[in-house]
Amino acid sequence: MNPARTSAGAIGLAGWSRASNPQRFETYNRWTLYFLLAFEPVFALMLFSGSTEYTGAGALAFLVASTVHCALAIMATRACLGVYLGRAGSARRELWLLAVGTPLTVGAAIFWAGSSANPSPIATGFAAAIAPVIAVLAVSPLLSAGRLVLVSVIVGPVAAVLATMIALGPATAAGGVIPLVISTGLVAVGAALSFRISVWMIGVVWEQEQRRAVDARLAVAEERLRFSRDLHDVFGRTLSTVAVKSELAAELARRGDDRAPDQMLEVRRIAQDALREVRAVVDGYRAADLPTEVAGAREILRSAGVDVLVAGEGTDLPPRSQEALAWVVREAVTNVVRHADADRCVIELRASPDAATLRISNDGARPADAARVGAGLNGLRERLATLGGTLDVHRNDTEFTLIAVVPLVGGPPVPPTTADPTPGATP
């Protein structure tokens, strides 16, 4: 089952502003398909509106049957889409209801034509063919393109010809068979392919969303793997040496050998060397360079499917200010990838004679009650405060903005001026 597709798909109008682009795309296409299916009762109205020969009990029965069949088709489409997107295991109940309602609707069309004063063979054929064609559209998510075309070519024309022959008699229907077969066949195939393409596009959009999530997780996993590999390469052999030396010193001590203290001093020296090596690795990992972080942010966000706009990338800053803002870029971009549904991220750096301002905003803010609480933003505030800088966070329904200000000259630490409404929250 596709994890991206099992997430919430179509949404209502109330949640449109907070929905992701895949959700909006699916909602728009779903309702477009439902609108096409709703053409069935409209077609029934068009057949006999304003024409006295098409009115009466038969017309009313056909209209009611078409309306009920339309509702069953929409239910079947919704269920089949759920199966196609991996959100449901079966649409059996909806398909059975549609299978029962379709011949009943065709029967209502035959009854309507038979009770009309002077029915047209073309109108009768179309009235009988529309319900089977709508049924094929409803089950199209479960059919391949080849099978869909084959079924559409057969179902629509056959239903139209049989209904016309039953309602009007073979002699009356014979003259319009060829035009009826061609017209209903072309309409059925065109509608079915259009319907199936829309369903396919919904699936493609969700597959791209899944790839975006996988790429983001892979980027984090690769960085963790690199760090763990460095620690293993630097520290693994040293710890093994310490273990062997310690065992040797313990054995010499049990024997009363005077070399035991020398071995323990050797263990201490190795441990001190290992500590220096670990610090070097950690310092190299923790070292933050603003141009490097901005370049890395651009690549990570693009791999996650987020458009990036960077302004002021070449601004010269003092080393300490640059390092502090580099940490802001790293934390902010990590939050965008992990905790936001962003399509666009803007990174803007501006420098004045006294301070540098870094503004990072994205359009994927989640509702405040769904935001995760962590120590990332509080840690950034503390880091900037040591330089006399501040960190402000602004959130609305669709946008999350982080503004970091760092002085270009040293000064006493000052507390941040604006508190995050949810301390430690990430977008």
Protein Blocks (a to p, Z undefined) as FASTA:
>chain_A
ZZklmpccbdcfklmmmpcfklmmmmmmmmmmmmmmmmmmmmmmmmmgoiaklgcjklmm
mmmmmmmmmmmmmmmmmmmmmmmnopafbfklmmmmmmmmmmmmmmmmmmmmmmpmbdcf
klmmmmmmmmmmmmmmmmmmmpcfklmmmmmmmmmmmmmmmmmmmmnojklmmmmmmmmm
mmmmmmmmmmmmmmmmmmmmmmmmmmmmmmmmmmmmmmmmmmmmmmmmmmmmmmmmmmmm
mmmmmmmmmmmmmnopaklmmmmmmmmmmmmmmmmmmmmmmmmmmpccfklmmmmmmmmm
mmnopacddehklpccdfklmmmmmmmmmmmmmmmmmmpccfbdcddddddfkbccdddd
dfkbccfklpccdfklmmmmmmmmmnopacdddddfkbccddddddfbdcdddddfbdcf
bghiaZZ
